[in-house]
Amino acid sequence: MAYYKHMVSQKEIQVKTKGNCDIVNLTEETMEAVAKSGIVSGTVTLFNVGSTAGITTTEYEPGLVNYDIAAAFERVAPQNGAYEHEKTWHDNNGHSHVRASLLGPSLSVPVVDGRLTLGTWQQIILVDFDTRARTRKVVCQIVGK
């Protein structure tokens, strides 16, 4: 059995968002972090710090980014719905928490030959569901050899 010394590289990505289902493409910054890490085989994990945004992959094209994703979340967790969260905190963003919980705060992508294993039309995105502009912190951690 062979043992390999694993490396860990970490970068914090700051993202300015507009809120209200704003979508930001994180692919380029993630590719740069992987390239600078020197890791050729492993996994990159992106984690949004906070409870009103999430991370996933999609084709970053205008129909999806400017309409379809927001419309889908509006059907599932409407902005004007009734949320117990708002009764507790009086902050009018219960839908933001529900949407972020459904999408999830993190994503893992394999790194093979020093590159992300994304499909041709697949990009990494952060979706900010909150009701106002924010500066988001995303932890990008690459583990491997």
Secondary structure by P-SEA (a helix, b strand, c coil): ccccbbbbbbbbbbbbbbccbbbbbaaaaaaaaaaaacccbbbbbbbbcccccccccccccccccccaaaaaaaaacccccccccccccccccaaaaaaaaaaccbbbbbbccccccccccbbbbbbbccccccbbbbbbbbbcc
